């Protein structure tokens, strides 16, 4: 009787899993419906009227600050940046209900003098909260904010900031130790004398965000970091960002996010979904990154879509659809976590992805960099379908669970990888289903035995 019950339960479980392999359009529609675009008052002010020259030489930061102050006085508005190149010796700090509108031919170019990004602000660096140089465009606890238009935001990250990359090791280690020992955030002070590079754009603890149509270039670190925010739309962007760690869009501890119709060209992850790191991330398990829709994007750079590796608060309910590459990627779809992180990655739906040449097509690992042993992550309920790839220089599909916590419930359906050095590596998994998966040349019906065969 017990054996029969077990078989029935197993069949019901597999049946339920199979039913979930259909891309859940209703769930996507519900997320889109909840997301609100920012409401911006009618007030408008041009930075030219507040003293900006746009001559690429003059310091136009005071004019931008005056325009932001005028918007604050009027309870919001649009800051218009006409055609020209505006050098800013310091950051833009948003207030609520403001749209920064860059007209066609307008470029904001930030100075790369680190002293201009002091005093420090509360921010996050690779999943750990701390005080550091201000991001170049920064908002903290704002509602209804936007960056729109046809212009360009240039972070000038290739010289001074780029030199910080080789010096950051001790500060990176210190920040992680502070995370692990629960050092009070007020005592985690970096900035002057330290070498943690700031993000180009960071919206922290904000809601109703729109970033639309602008071009992003040359960031010191991550390009767009969405931190502890919700109701977010990022669309129509173009990237030319080739410095170290120039991730395109990094939502962290975020919910209700739409990322669509973007032309990526980044020297790192195009999109990296994150949710805090290690002890601090696990302590924030009530704010996972969740309800994220990614669609109609063109990938180019290092990796297409990444989940992790900082994901200790959890990542769930991610829907990726109808994207393609326009150049080489190291990895197309990449899940990365390890036994330092804990947390979970679950309920991930990826459909209709067209990859060209990659190193690895689909890579899911719970043993990233072989770190840790005490906090393995729970990776489960992953549905991949309608994925094509012309060439995988290394491996087509890799799923690496952790010995003590296997990757569970993965569906691979309607996947065609035309050429690959290696086919499948699937280790420490449970309930991986494979249907209509072709790696290499598709086999047809068996050939008949030749009459010349001797018995």
C-alpha positions in Angstrom: 0.0 0.0 0.0 2.8 2.4 0.9 4.6 1.6 -2.3 1.5 2.3 -4.4 1.0 5.6 -2.7 4.6 6.6 -3.3 4.3 5.8 -7.1 1.0 7.8 -7.3 2.6 10.8 -5.5 5.6 10.6 -7.8 3.4 10.5 -10.9 1.4 13.5 -9.7 4.6 15.4 -9.0 6.1 14.7 -12.4 2.7 15.5 -14.0 2.5 18.9 -12.2 6.1 19.6 -13.2 5.3 18.9 -16.9 2.3 21.2 -16.8 4.5 24.1 -15.7 6.8 23.8 -18.7 4.4 26.0 -20.8 5.6 29.6 -20.8 3.2 31.4 -18.3 2.0 34.4 -20.3 -0.6 35.1 -17.6 2.1 35.6 -14.9 4.0 37.9 -17.2 0.9 40.0 -17.9 0.2 40.3 -14.2 3.7 41.7 -13.5 3.4 44.1 -16.4 0.0 45.3 -15.2 1.5 46.1 -11.7 4.4 48.1 -13.0 3.7 51.9 -13.0 5.4 54.4 -15.1 6.6 57.5 -13.2 4.2 60.5 -13.0 6.1 63.6 -13.8 4.6 67.1 -13.3 4.3 69.5 -16.2 7.1 71.9 -15.0 10.2 71.9 -17.4 13.5 73.6 -17.1 16.5 73.5 -19.5 20.0 73.3 -18.0 20.9 76.1 -20.4 18.7 78.4 -18.4 20.4 77.5 -15.2 23.9 78.2 -16.7 25.1 75.1 -18.5 27.2 75.7 -21.6 27.5 72.2 -23.1 30.8 73.1 -24.6 32.6 69.9 -23.3 35.0 72.0 -21.3 33.1 74.0 -18.7 32.0 72.3 -15.5 28.2 72.2 -15.9 27.5 70.4 -12.6 26.3 73.6 -10.8 23.7 74.2 -13.6 22.4 70.6 -13.3 22.2 71.0 -9.5 20.2 74.2 -9.9 17.8 72.6 -12.3 17.3 69.7 -9.8 16.7 72.2 -7.1 14.1 74.0 -9.2 12.3 70.7 -9.8 12.3 70.0 -6.1 10.8 73.5 -5.4 8.1 72.8 -8.0 7.4 69.2 -6.6 9.0 67.7 -9.7 9.4 68.2 -13.4 11.5 67.6 -16.4 15.2 68.6 -16.7 15.9 69.2 -20.4 19.4 68.6 -21.7 19.7 70.1 -25.2 22.3 69.1 -27.8 25.8 69.5 -26.6 28.5 67.9 -24.4 28.1 68.6 -20.7 31.1 67.9 -18.5 30.0 67.3 -14.9 32.6 67.4 -12.1 30.5 65.3 -9.7 27.3 63.3 -9.5 23.7 64.0 -10.3 21.5 63.3 -7.2 17.8 62.8 -8.0 14.8 64.0 -6.1 11.3 62.5 -6.6 9.1 63.2 -9.6 11.9 64.2 -12.0 12.6 63.1 -15.6 16.2 63.8 -16.8 15.5 64.2 -20.6 18.6 64.1 -22.9 17.7 65.4 -26.3 19.2 64.0 -29.5 22.9 65.0 -29.7 23.2 65.6 -25.9 25.9 63.9 -24.0 26.5 64.0 -20.2 30.2 63.2 -19.6 31.3 62.7 -16.0 34.7 63.7 -14.7 36.9 60.7 -13.6 38.4 62.6 -10.6 37.3 60.4 -7.6 37.4 63.4 -5.3 34.3 64.8 -7.0 32.2 61.9 -5.9 32.6 62.6 -2.2 31.1 62.8 0.4 30.4 59.2 0.5 26.8 57.9 0.1 25.1 54.7 1.3 25.4 52.2 -1.5 26.2 48.6 -2.2 29.2 46.9 -3.7 29.0 43.3 -5.0 26.1 42.5 -2.7 27.4 44.2 0.5 25.9 47.5 1.9 28.5 50.1 2.7 29.5 53.8 2.3 31.5 54.6 -0.8 32.0 57.1 -3.6 28.7 58.3 -5.0 27.4 56.6 -8.1 27.6 59.1 -11.0 23.8 59.3 -11.2 22.2 58.4 -7.8 18.8 58.3 -6.3 17.9 57.3 -2.7 14.4 56.8 -1.5 12.8 58.5 -4.5 9.4 58.0 -6.2 8.6 58.5 -9.9 12.0 59.1 -11.5 13.1 58.8 -15.1 16.0 59.1 -17.5 14.8 59.4 -21.1 15.6 60.8 -24.5 18.0 60.2 -27.4 21.2 61.3 -25.7 24.3 59.6 -24.2 25.6 59.1 -20.7 29.3 58.7 -20.6 31.0 57.5 -17.4 34.6 58.2 -18.5 35.5 54.9 -16.8 38.5 53.9 -18.9 41.4 55.7 -17.3 41.5 56.6 -13.5 38.6 54.4 -12.6 39.9 51.5 -14.6 43.2 51.8 -12.7 41.3 51.0 -9.5 40.5 47.5 -10.8 43.9 46.1 -10.1 44.0 47.8 -6.6 40.5 46.7 -5.4 41.5 43.3 -3.9 42.1 44.3 -0.3 39.0 46.5 -0.2 36.9 43.7 -1.8 38.1 41.3 0.8 37.5 43.8 3.6 33.9 44.4 2.5 33.2 40.7 2.4 34.7 40.3 5.9 32.4 43.1 7.1 29.5 41.2 5.6 30.4 37.9 7.3 31.0 39.5 10.7 27.9 41.7 10.6 29.9 44.9 11.0 27.4 47.8 11.4 26.8 49.4 8.1 27.7 52.8 9.5 31.2 51.6 10.1 31.7 50.2 6.6 33.5 53.3 5.2 35.4 53.2 1.9 35.7 56.1 -0.5 38.9 58.2 -0.3 42.0 56.0 0.1 40.1 52.9 -1.1 39.5 51.5 -4.5 35.9 50.3 -4.9 34.6 51.8 -8.2 31.2 53.4 -8.2 28.3 52.4 -10.5 27.3 54.7 -13.3 23.6 54.8 -12.4 22.2 53.5 -9.1 18.6 53.9 -8.0 18.3 52.7 -4.4 15.1 52.2 -2.4 13.1 53.8 -5.2 9.8 53.0 -7.0 8.2 53.8 -10.3 11.4 54.0 -12.4 11.8 54.5 -16.1 15.1 54.4 -18.0 14.4 54.7 -21.7 16.2 55.1 -25.1 19.5 56.7 -23.9 22.9 55.3 -24.8 25.2 54.2 -22.0 29.0 54.3 -22.4 32.2 53.8 -20.5 31.0 53.1 -16.9 33.5 52.9 -14.0 31.8 49.7 -12.8 28.3 48.3 -13.2 26.2 50.5 -15.6 22.7 50.4 -14.2 22.3 49.1 -10.6 18.7 48.9 -9.4 18.9 48.3 -5.7 16.0 47.5 -3.3 13.6 49.1 -5.7 10.3 48.2 -7.4 8.0 49.0 -10.3 10.8 49.4 -12.8 10.9 49.8 -16.6 14.2 49.7 -18.5 13.8 49.7 -22.3 15.2 50.9 -25.6 18.7 51.4 -24.4 21.9 51.1 -26.3 25.3 50.2 -24.8 28.9 50.7 -25.6 30.4 49.8 -22.3 33.8 47.9 -22.4 35.5 48.6 -19.1 36.0 45.9 -16.4 32.7 44.8 -14.7 30.6 46.8 -17.1 27.4 44.9 -16.5 24.4 46.3 -18.4 21.5 46.1 -16.0 21.7 44.6 -12.5 18.5 44.4 -10.5 19.2 43.5 -6.8 16.6 43.0 -4.1 14.1 44.2 -6.7 10.6 43.3 -7.7 8.2 44.0 -10.6 10.8 44.7 -13.3 10.5 44.9 -17.0 13.7 44.9 -19.2 12.9 45.0 -22.9 14.1 46.0 -26.4 17.7 46.7 -25.4 20.8 46.6 -27.6 23.6 45.4 -25.3 27.3 45.6 -26.1 29.1 45.1 -22.8 32.4 43.8 -21.6 30.6 41.8 -18.9 27.1 40.4 -18.1 24.4 42.0 -20.2 21.8 41.4 -17.4 22.7 40.1 -14.0 20.0 39.4 -11.5 21.3 39.6 -7.9 20.0 39.6 -4.4 22.7 40.3 -1.8 25.7 38.3 -0.8 26.4 35.6 1.9 25.4 36.4 5.5 23.9 39.8 4.7 21.9 38.5 1.8 20.5 35.6 3.8 19.5 38.1 6.6 17.4 39.9 3.9 15.5 36.8 2.7 12.2 38.8 2.9 13.3 40.9 -0.1 14.3 38.5 -2.8 14.6 39.6 -6.4 11.4 38.5 -8.0 8.8 39.1 -10.7 11.3 40.1 -13.5 10.4 40.1 -17.2 13.1 40.2 -19.8 12.1 40.2 -23.5 13.0 41.3 -27.0 16.6 42.1 -26.2 19.8 41.7 -28.3 22.7 40.4 -26.4 26.4 41.0 -27.1 29.4 40.9 -24.8 30.5 38.4 -22.1 27.3 36.7 -20.9 23.6 37.2 -21.9 21.5 36.7 -18.9 23.0 35.8 -15.5 21.4 34.8 -12.2 23.8 35.4 -9.4 26.4 35.0 -8.1 25.3 37.4 -5.4 21.8 36.0 -4.8 21.7 35.0 -1.1 18.2 36.5 -0.5 16.8 34.5 -3.3 15.7 34.9 -6.9 12.3 33.8 -8.1 9.7 34.3 -10.8 11.9 35.3 -13.7 10.5 35.2 -17.3 12.9 35.6 -20.3 11.4 35.5 -23.8 12.2 36.3 -27.4 15.9 37.4 -27.1 18.8 36.8 -29.5 22.5 37.5 -29.8 24.0 39.8 -32.3 27.6 38.7 -31.7 29.8 36.4 -29.6 28.9 35.6 -26.0 31.0 33.5 -23.6 27.8 32.0 -22.1 24.3 32.5 -23.2 22.2 31.6 -20.1 24.2 31.4 -16.9 23.1 30.5 -13.4 25.9 30.8 -10.8 25.8 30.2 -7.1 27.8 28.3 -4.5 27.8 27.0 -1.0 28.8 30.4 0.5 25.6 32.0 -0.8 22.6 30.0 0.5 19.3 31.3 -0.8 17.5 29.9 -3.8 16.9 30.3 -7.5 13.5 29.0 -8.5 10.6 29.4 -10.9 12.7 30.5 -13.9 11.1 30.4 -17.4 13.4 31.0 -20.4 11.8 30.7 -23.9 12.6 31.6 -27.5 16.3 32.4 -27.3 18.5 32.5 -30.4 22.2 32.3 -29.8 24.9 32.5 -32.4 28.4 31.5 -31.2 29.1 30.9 -27.5 31.6 29.1 -25.3 28.8 27.4 -23.4 25.2 27.7 -24.3 23.4 26.9 -21.0 25.4 26.8 -17.8 23.7 26.1 -14.4 26.2 25.7 -11.5 25.7 25.5 -7.8 29.5 25.3 -7.3 30.6 28.7 -8.7 34.4 29.1 -8.2 34.2 26.1 -5.8 33.6 28.4 -2.8 32.0 27.5 0.5 30.5 24.4 2.1 28.0 25.5 4.8 25.4 27.3 2.8 24.5 25.4 -0.5 21.8 27.1 -2.6 18.5 25.6 -3.5 18.2 25.7 -7.3 14.9 24.3 -8.7 12.0 24.6 -11.1 13.8 25.8 -14.2 12.0 25.6 -17.6 14.0 26.2 -20.8 12.4 25.8 -24.2 12.7 27.0 -27.7 16.5 27.7 -27.5 18.7 27.5 -30.5 22.5 28.0 -30.8 24.7 27.8 -33.9 27.9 26.8 -32.2 29.1 26.1 -28.6 32.9 26.1 -28.6 33.0 24.2 -25.4 29.8 22.6 -23.9 26.2 22.7 -25.0 24.4 22.2 -21.7 25.9 22.0 -18.2 24.0 21.5 -15.0 26.1 21.1 -11.9 24.3 20.6 -8.6 25.9 20.5 -5.2 26.4 17.0 -3.8 24.4 17.9 -0.6 21.7 19.9 -2.4 21.0 18.8 -5.9 19.6 21.0 -8.7 16.0 19.9 -9.0 13.2 20.0 -11.5 14.8 21.2 -14.7 12.9 21.0 -18.0 14.9 21.1 -21.3 12.5 21.2 -24.2 12.8 22.0 -27.9 16.5 22.9 -27.8 18.8 22.7 -30.9 22.5 23.3 -30.7 24.0 22.8 -34.1 27.6 22.3 -33.1 29.3 21.7 -29.8 32.7 20.4 -28.7 31.0 18.7 -25.8 27.3 17.7 -25.5 25.9 17.4 -21.9 27.4 17.5 -18.4 24.7 16.9 -15.8 25.9 16.2 -12.3 24.1 16.1 -8.9 20.6 16.6 -10.2 17.2 15.3 -9.6 14.2 15.2 -12.1 15.8 16.7 -15.2 13.5 16.1 -18.1 14.7 16.2 -21.8 12.4 16.4 -24.8 13.3 17.3 -28.4 16.8 18.3 -27.6 19.3 18.0 -30.4 23.1 18.7 -30.1 25.0 18.4 -33.3 23.5 16.9 -36.4 20.0 15.6 -36.0 19.7 11.9 -36.2 17.0 10.5 -38.5 15.5 7.0 -38.8 18.0 4.1 -38.6 19.6 3.0 -41.8 19.0 -0.5 -43.1 21.6 -3.2 -42.7 23.8 -3.4 -45.8 23.8 -6.6 -47.8 27.6 -6.5 -47.7 27.7 -7.1 -44.0 29.0 -10.5 -43.3 27.6 -12.7 -40.5 
